[in-house]
Amino acid sequence: MTKQFASAGDMTEKEISFTEIGRDLWAFTAEGDPNSGVIIGDDSVMIIEAQATPRLAQKVIEKVRSVTDKPISHLVLTHYHAVRVLGASAYNAQNIIMSEKARSMVAERGAEDWASEFERFPRLFQGHESIPGLTWPTTTFNDRMTVYLGKRRVDLMFLGRAHTAGDIVAYVPDENVMFTGDIVEYHSACYCGDGHFNDWPGTLEAIRSFNLDAIAPGRGDALVGSEMVNAALDSTADFVRSTYEPVAKVAKRGGSLKEAWDACRAACDAKFKDYAIYEHCLPFNVARAYDEAQDIDTPRIWTAERDARMWADLQG
C-alpha cells in the first residue's frame, strides 16, 4: 500500500460524553468513536454495545457506576463488528443478546473481521491482549423479543437490513427512546463495507415511524428532541444514497473501482468530508457499493489481505 488507511494514524484519545437522553437512559459517546448505551431498570442495567476491548469497556462501566450501583445483567450487541463486541467480557453480564443473523455472521466472518479491524483501528485495540476471544451471545432472536428489567420494558427489534444484514435496535417505550447502533449516525460517516444500500433508507423510515423523542446513534452526539432525531435520519439517508448512486452508475457501465471512487468523491466530499471517519470509511463504502450495483447481495468478507488489495486498486 502506498499509504495507510485514514484511521491507522489516528492515535488521539477522544473526549467522552455521557448524556442522559431519557429517564435512566444514557448515551456514552466519544467524538465519532463507537458509542454505547445504558438502560437502567428497576434492579439491573442493560448495556448496548460492548466496545472494542475490555479496556474501553471499563470506561463505559466507570460512567455507569457514576449514576447507579445496580448490577449489569444484560449486554445487547446490535451487530457483529469487532469494535462493537470484543469488549464484552468486562461486563460479566449473564445475558448477551444478538440477532440470530448477527450470530451467524460471527461464525461466518467474525475472526476475519477482528483481524481486519485490528489493522484499521490500532487506537481502539490498545489493550487487545485482554480480549479472551470472539464474543458469542447467550440468546438470539429473529424479528423481535422483549426484555423486562423489572417493570421497565425493552423491545429488541430487527427492522431491516442496513449497516449489516443483522442490525437490531433497542426501544424503550416508557421514554420513547431508541438505541439504533450504526443504522443511524450523526456527523459521522456511515461505514457501509458490510451494508445493504438499497435496504438502508427503508430501515431508517421504519425507525422514523416511531416518532422518537431521542436516539442514541452508533457514532456521534446523542440526539435529543424530534428535530435532531429527524435531522440525523435525513442526513444518514442522504449519506447512503449519495455514496451508492454515483458508484452504481460507474459499476453498471463497466467502469473501474477507481472510477467509482472518483465519482463518489465528486458527489460526497463537499457534503461529508468534515464528518468523523469519512476518509476511513470511503474506500470500503465504494467497494461495497460497487459490488451491490453488480447484484452481489451478500457482502464479501473483509480480511486484512483484501483490505490491502482494495486500497492498492484505489491508488492507481
Protein Blocks (a to p, Z undefined) as FASTA:
>chain_A
ZZdcfklmmccdcddddddfbehiacddeehiacddddddfkbccdehjbjbfklmmmmm
mmmmmmoccdcfbdcdfblbfklmmmmmmnopabdcddfklmmmmmmmmmmmmmmmmmmm
mmlmgoklmpgbdcddfbdcfkbccddehjaccddddfbdckbmkbccdddfknopaceb
jmbcchiacdfklgcfklmmmmmmmmmmnopabdcdfbdcddedjklmmmmmmmmmmmmm
mmmmmmmmmmmnopafklmmmmmmmmmmmmmmmpghklmmmmmmmmmmmmmmnopabacd
ddfklmmmmmmmmmZZ
